[in-house]
Amino acid sequence: METMRSFERYGLLLNNRVIKTPVAISAMAGIVDANYALERAAHIGAAFLGGYSIDEPTISASNALAESGRKEFIYDDPVEELSRQVSQLSRSDVVCGLNMRGSAAESFSLVAGQIGDGVIYEIDAHCRQEPLVQARCGEYLLHHPDRLATYIQALKKEDVTVSVKIRAGVAADDLLLAQKIWKAGADIIHVDLMDFGYQKVKQIRNSCPLVVIANNSINSFEKMKDMLSHGADLVSLARRSDERTLAGLDAAISRFTDEHGWYNAPKQICRGGDLRGLAFCCMPVKSCPLIPTLERIGVSNDEYLSFKMGAVSGTPLDTGSQTCFGSLAWCCKDSSPCMFREMTLKEAGISNREYMNAKRQLADKIMHHIFDNEDSHTG
């Protein structure tokens, strides 16, 4: 019953499991293990354990870091330990991810082959400590995206869910990197935003259809809303993943969603929203940000009109003759005052929550339409 309620609230699945809240814990070497996650299980939907070094070069790098005083997870048999961690966390309703550092594609496929598809495998393309970079993991992969692609492909051959943890502003072009990660077969991009903020989230959302997890200093609901309304599907916390902060975020997003219906509804395009905001745009009949947005993604006005009308056919949005453009398909989000939209919803017996959920379904169709065409990408 609780799982169904969570799915109805957020509609979030990772690794074919329901995510009960869009709040996650990010890996911190030597700190985030199953026990750490279990202590916080009441207020998180996913936990990325690790980072764990999984082969000789990366284990040697971890040893060097430990000798210099850094916390590290170091085990003679990484697979045995990872299996134990997975087993511990499996008694909770938290979706498990394993953040791994490997120096070769076969290192990742070996772990996945032995542990199986019950977890998310996260490639560490994030750590910047020199011993790890020298071991060809962490930030090394951001400068060598072709090698990163081979790691992703090796894991996907094991038929598992793949996440890639990156650090923004390190690769030559984060948008091209995101597209390469997507094309290689990854399912999730987990981005440490550094000092870039929600604008980087928006850029990544507009360049690939992957699940996006936003990370770094998201310790208030206002910051969380900024990330979600610009394209993040989840937010993750590391150093501030104390129970009080997690509980506050979990409670706040729950209240917000129960009122509005679409937990990560985008801002409207005219207010700086990502491409999902096309669900709220009116017809392209005036000079506004919609026109250059459609031009940038290679969608003609006629294609936009035809697709959007077809997408709402038979849905609650396929009504509204008294609205500005004769259909709720062209109406803005519930937070924007509009007497015609509100009158239509009231007459049709559609709550604001139901309206926003219908807009979410429309946005999903729009995003599929954009990214099904491999030539239609934008930054």
C-alpha positions as semicolon CSV with decimal commas, in nm:
position;residue;x (nm);y (nm);z (nm)
1;M;0,000;0,000;0,000
2;E;0,279;0,244;0,093
3;T;0,467;0,161;-0,227
4;M;0,159;0,230;-0,438
5;R;0,103;0,560;-0,256
6;S;0,462;0,663;-0,328
7;F;0,427;0,578;-0,695
8;E;0,101;0,768;-0,723
9;R;0,266;1,067;-0,557
10;Y;0,594;1,084;-0,752
11;G;0,574;0,831;-1,035
12;L;0,944;0,757;-0,989
13;L;1,109;0,427;-1,077
14;L;1,478;0,341;-1,060
15;N;1,596;-0,005;-1,153
16;N;1,228;-0,105;-1,183
17;R;1,166;-0,018;-0,819
18;V;0,945;0,255;-0,679
19;I;1,130;0,551;-0,531
20;K;0,939;0,662;-0,222
21;T;1,087;1,014;-0,219
22;P;1,307;1,207;-0,464
23;V;1,576;1,247;-0,197
24;A;1,891;1,035;-0,218
25;I;2,224;0,994;-0,042
26;S;2,535;1,036;-0,253
27;A;2,849;0,829;-0,205
28;M;3,125;0,950;0,029
29;A;3,432;0,728;0,040
30;G;3,486;0,562;0,376
31;I;3,153;0,692;0,508
32;V;2,843;0,591;0,310
33;D;2,782;0,220;0,352
34;A;2,467;0,017;0,417
35;N;2,461;0,102;0,788
36;Y;2,484;0,473;0,709
37;A;2,193;0,443;0,466
38;L;1,982;0,230;0,701
39;E;2,012;0,493;0,974
40;R;1,851;0,740;0,730
41;A;1,618;0,499;0,550
42;A;1,297;0,666;0,666
43;H;1,363;0,979;0,460
44;I;1,549;0,868;0,147
45;G;1,443;0,692;-0,170
46;A;1,786;0,579;-0,289
47;A;2,138;0,547;-0,152
48;F;2,459;0,530;-0,353
49;L;2,706;0,340;-0,138
50;G;3,078;0,392;-0,172
51;G;3,290;0,485;-0,345
52;Y;3,438;0,139;-0,369
53;S;3,758;0,061;-0,555
54;I;3,713;-0,267;-0,741
55;D;4,044;-0,360;-0,904
56;E;4,416;-0,358;-0,828
57;P;4,504;-0,009;-0,964
58;T;4,213;0,162;-0,787
59;I;4,263;-0,034;-0,463
60;S;4,629;0,075;-0,466
61;A;4,510;0,434;-0,514
62;S;4,272;0,396;-0,219
63;N;4,556;0,262;-0,004
64;A;4,768;0,564;-0,092
65;L;4,483;0,797;0,002
66;A;4,423;0,613;0,328
67;E;4,792;0,645;0,417
68;S;4,763;1,020;0,371
69;G;4,472;1,033;0,615
70;R;4,167;1,017;0,387
71;K;3,878;0,786;0,475
72;E;3,850;0,496;0,232
73;F;3,675;0,162;0,195
74;I;3,947;-0,098;0,142
75;Y;3,881;-0,471;0,112
76;D;4,083;-0,768;-0,009
77;D;3,774;-0,900;-0,188
78;P;3,562;-0,605;-0,309
79;V;3,291;-0,823;-0,463
80;E;3,238;-1,014;-0,140
81;E;3,209;-0,688;0,055
82;L;2,979;-0,525;-0,200
83;S;2,755;-0,831;-0,190
84;R;2,738;-0,801;0,189
85;Q;2,648;-0,433;0,167
86;V;2,375;-0,501;-0,087
87;S;2,232;-0,775;0,132
88;Q;2,222;-0,544;0,435
89;L;2,040;-0,267;0,250
90;S;1,795;-0,509;0,088
91;R;1,595;-0,531;0,410
92;S;1,486;-0,169;0,362
93;D;1,272;0,005;0,099
94;V;1,570;0,215;-0,014
95;V;1,690;0,153;-0,371
96;C;2,057;0,059;-0,364
97;G;2,329;0,201;-0,587
98;L;2,696;0,104;-0,580
99;N;2,942;0,380;-0,662
100;M;3,247;0,207;-0,807
101;R;3,595;0,309;-0,918
102;G;3,748;0,086;-1,180
103;S;4,044;0,115;-1,415
104;A;3,908;-0,110;-1,690
105;A;3,574;-0,200;-1,844
106;E;3,606;-0,564;-1,744
107;S;3,637;-0,466;-1,377
108;F;3,285;-0,327;-1,384
109;S;3,133;-0,615;-1,578
110;L;3,296;-0,863;-1,339
111;V;3,126;-0,706;-1,037
112;A;2,790;-0,679;-1,211
113;G;2,814;-1,037;-1,335
114;Q;2,855;-1,164;-0,980
115;I;2,617;-0,935;-0,790
116;G;2,338;-0,921;-1,050
117;D;2,073;-0,673;-1,154
118;G;1,923;-0,594;-0,814
119;V;2,126;-0,275;-0,775
120;I;2,222;0,036;-0,971
121;Y;2,587;0,040;-1,079
122;E;2,731;0,390;-1,061
123;I;3,056;0,463;-1,242
124;D;3,268;0,710;-1,045
125;A;3,373;0,977;-1,294
126;H;3,380;1,229;-1,011
127;C;3,669;1,184;-0,767
128;R;3,958;1,422;-0,831
129;Q;4,232;1,289;-0,602
130;E;4,549;1,241;-0,805
131;P;4,608;0,870;-0,719
132;L;4,258;0,791;-0,849
133;V;4,305;0,999;-1,163
134;Q;4,635;0,818;-1,225
135;A;4,443;0,490;-1,188
136;R;4,220;0,599;-1,481
137;C;3,903;0,653;-1,286
138;G;3,724;0,953;-1,138
139;E;3,787;1,278;-1,323
140;Y;4,019;1,097;-1,565
141;L;3,704;0,972;-1,736
142;L;3,570;1,324;-1,784
143;H;3,876;1,402;-1,993
144;H;3,855;1,066;-2,172
145;P;3,482;1,022;-2,247
146;D;3,545;0,745;-2,502
147;R;3,691;0,533;-2,224
148;L;3,395;0,619;-2,002
149;A;3,166;0,499;-2,280
150;T;3,338;0,159;-2,280
151;Y;3,274;0,126;-1,906
152;I;2,906;0,205;-1,957
153;Q;2,878;-0,040;-2,246
154;A;3,046;-0,316;-2,047
155;L;2,792;-0,278;-1,768
156;K;2,497;-0,262;-2,006
157;K;2,606;-0,595;-2,155
158;E;2,528;-0,737;-1,810
159;D;2,172;-0,599;-1,848
160;V;2,191;-0,375;-1,541
161;T;2,094;-0,016;-1,460
162;V;2,386;0,224;-1,497
163;S;2,444;0,562;-1,337
164;V;2,740;0,791;-1,402
165;K;2,852;1,036;-1,132
166;I;3,018;1,341;-1,286
167;R;3,154;1,673;-1,166
168;A;3,029;1,974;-1,362
169;G;3,279;2,206;-1,526
170;V;3,560;1,952;-1,567
171;A;3,489;1,802;-1,910
172;A;3,552;2,010;-2,220
173;D;3,176;2,034;-2,274
174;D;2,928;1,901;-2,017
175;L;2,645;1,893;-2,270
176;L;2,839;1,681;-2,518
177;L;2,948;1,462;-2,227
178;A;2,587;1,412;-2,118
179;Q;2,490;1,313;-2,471
180;K;2,781;1,070;-2,493
181;I;2,681;0,913;-2,161
182;W;2,325;0,876;-2,293
183;K;2,430;0,733;-2,629
184;A;2,660;0,482;-2,457
185;G;2,354;0,339;-2,282
186;A;2,353;0,485;-1,931
187;D;2,024;0,529;-1,749
188;I;2,112;0,795;-1,492
189;I;2,342;1,097;-1,481
190;H;2,430;1,205;-1,127
191;V;2,588;1,550;-1,138
192;D;2,785;1,732;-0,872
193;L;2,694;2,086;-0,973
194;M;2,989;2,253;-0,798
195;D;2,913;2,627;-0,822
196;F;2,705;2,610;-1,141
197;G;2,364;2,576;-0,979
198;Y;2,033;2,498;-1,144
199;Q;2,131;2,639;-1,484
200;K;2,360;2,340;-1,533
201;V;2,072;2,107;-1,445
202;K;1,860;2,275;-1,710
203;Q;2,135;2,239;-1,972
204;I;2,179;1,869;-1,900
205;R;1,802;1,807;-1,898
206;N;1,779;1,975;-2,238
207;S;2,055;1,758;-2,383
208;C;1,955;1,404;-2,285
209;P;1,650;1,205;-2,170
210;L;1,825;1,033;-1,878
211;V;1,718;1,040;-1,515
212;V;1,900;1,340;-1,366
213;I;2,014;1,349;-1,003
214;A;2,134;1,689;-0,882
215;N;2,399;1,699;-0,610
216;N;2,593;1,957;-0,406
217;S;2,475;2,188;-0,127
218;I;2,105;2,109;-0,170
219;N;2,016;2,144;0,196
220;S;1,697;2,352;0,184
221;F;1,361;2,307;0,017
222;E;1,409;2,625;-0,187
223;K;1,732;2,486;-0,334
224;M;1,563;2,151;-0,391
225;K;1,274;2,319;-0,578
226;D;1,522;2,509;-0,794
227;M;1,683;2,182;-0,902
228;L;1,356;1,998;-0,958
229;S;1,192;2,283;-1,150
230;H;1,490;2,302;-1,387
231;G;1,504;1,934;-1,477
232;A;1,625;1,719;-1,189
233;D;1,433;1,401;-1,111
234;L;1,597;1,359;-0,771
235;V;1,838;1,549;-0,549
236;S;2,118;1,388;-0,352
237;L;2,302;1,492;-0,039
238;A;2,646;1,395;0,086
239;R;2,802;1,597;0,371
240;R;2,466;1,742;0,476
241;S;2,289;1,406;0,474
242;D;2,203;1,426;0,842
243;E;1,866;1,288;0,944
244;R;1,718;1,631;1,027
245;T;1,798;1,779;0,685
246;L;1,676;1,470;0,501
247;A;1,353;1,458;0,702
248;G;1,285;1,825;0,628
249;L;1,331;1,782;0,253
250;D;1,123;1,465;0,247
251;A;0,834;1,626;0,436
252;A;0,843;1,946;0,231
253;I;0,838;1,777;-0,110
254;S;0,562;1,546;0,011
255;R;0,341;1,841;0,113
256;F;0,417;2,028;-0,208
257;T;0,334;1,728;-0,426
258;D;0,011;1,647;-0,246
259;E;-0,103;2,002;-0,318
260;H;0,025;2,051;-0,674
261;G;0,045;1,699;-0,817
262;W;0,367;1,723;-1,021
263;Y;0,658;1,722;-0,781
264;N;0,921;1,849;-1,029
265;A;0,702;2,058;-1,258
266;P;0,924;2,284;-1,470
267;K;0,906;2,658;-1,485
268;Q;0,735;2,784;-1,797
269;I;0,958;2,840;-2,101
270;C;0,898;3,215;-2,082
271;R;1,030;3,207;-1,724
272;G;1,345;3,012;-1,799
273;G;1,212;2,658;-1,781
274;D;1,361;2,349;-1,945
275;L;1,209;2,171;-2,245
276;R;0,944;1,999;-2,034
277;G;0,792;2,345;-2,001
278;L;0,664;2,313;-2,358
279;A;0,369;2,138;-2,196
280;F;0,260;2,480;-2,066
281;C;0,325;2,685;-2,381
282;C;0,051;2,842;-2,587
283;M;0,026;2,833;-2,966
284;P;0,326;2,985;-3,149
285;V;0,141;3,294;-3,263
286;K;0,337;3,574;-3,098
287;S;0,696;3,675;-3,041
288;C;0,797;3,495;-2,721
289;P;1,067;3,249;-2,602
290;L;0,867;2,957;-2,748
291;I;0,965;3,046;-3,106
292;P;1,347;3,038;-3,062
293;T;1,311;2,729;-2,841
294;L;1,135;2,538;-3,118
295;E;1,393;2,660;-3,373
296;R;1,680;2,547;-3,149
297;I;1,548;2,192;-3,115
298;G;1,453;2,165;-3,481
299;V;1,076;2,144;-3,435
300;S;0,860;2,346;-3,675
301;N;0,555;2,538;-3,559
302;D;0,327;2,302;-3,751
303;E;0,494;1,996;-3,601
304;Y;0,456;2,141;-3,253
305;L;0,089;2,219;-3,308
306;S;0,009;1,882;-3,460
307;F;0,201;1,677;-3,205
308;K;0,066;1,858;-2,902
309;M;-0,296;1,828;-3,013
310;G;-0,248;1,461;-3,087
311;A;-0,079;1,403;-2,751
312;V;-0,373;1,540;-2,549
313;S;-0,642;1,359;-2,748
314;G;-0,855;1,153;-2,511
315;T;-0,694;1,303;-2,199
316;P;-0,830;1,554;-1,946
317;L;-0,648;1,825;-2,142
318;D;-0,864;1,762;-2,450
319;T;-1,121;2,018;-2,345
320;G;-1,152;2,389;-2,277
321;S;-1,332;2,568;-2,560
322;Q;-1,351;2,883;-2,349
323;T;-0,974;2,901;-2,286
324;C;-0,749;3,137;-2,484
325;F;-0,669;2,882;-2,755
326;G;-0,965;2,647;-2,718
327;S;-0,791;2,367;-2,529
328;L;-0,619;2,304;-2,196
329;A;-0,328;2,176;-2,404
330;W;-0,215;2,538;-2,438
331;C;-0,274;2,648;-2,080
332;C;-0,008;2,745;-1,826
333;K;0,076;2,584;-1,492
334;D;-0,149;2,595;-1,189
335;S;0,062;2,859;-1,013
336;S;-0,014;3,115;-1,287
337;P;-0,352;3,287;-1,227
338;C;-0,600;3,235;-1,512
339;M;-0,976;3,267;-1,473
340;F;-1,046;3,083;-1,800
341;R;-0,835;2,782;-1,706
342;E;-0,981;2,769;-1,356
343;M;-1,336;2,797;-1,490
344;T;-1,271;2,515;-1,737
345;L;-1,123;2,289;-1,472
346;K;-1,412;2,354;-1,235
347;E;-1,676;2,283;-1,500
348;A;-1,497;1,964;-1,607
349;G;-1,453;1,847;-1,247
350;I;-1,075;1,838;-1,281
351;S;-0,868;1,929;-0,974
352;N;-0,550;2,132;-1,008
353;R;-0,359;1,823;-0,899
354;E;-0,518;1,614;-1,177
355;Y;-0,451;1,894;-1,424
356;M;-0,083;1,907;-1,336
357;N;-0,050;1,530;-1,355
358;A;-0,202;1,542;-1,704
359;K;0,050;1,812;-1,796
360;R;0,327;1,584;-1,668
361;Q;0,210;1,307;-1,899
362;L;0,205;1,556;-2,185
363;A;0,560;1,668;-2,102
364;D;0,677;1,306;-2,105
365;K;0,532;1,263;-2,453
366;I;0,696;1,584;-2,572
367;M;1,038;1,480;-2,437
368;H;1,009;1,138;-2,602
369;H;0,917;1,308;-2,928
370;I;1,219;1,539;-2,910
371;F;1,476;1,276;-2,816
372;D;1,343;1,002;-3,041
373;N;1,491;1,218;-3,315
374;E;1,864;1,188;-3,255
375;D;1,933;1,510;-3,446
376;S;1,713;1,717;-3,214
377;H;1,931;1,801;-2,917
378;T;1,988;2,133;-2,752
379;G;2,198;2,283;-2,483
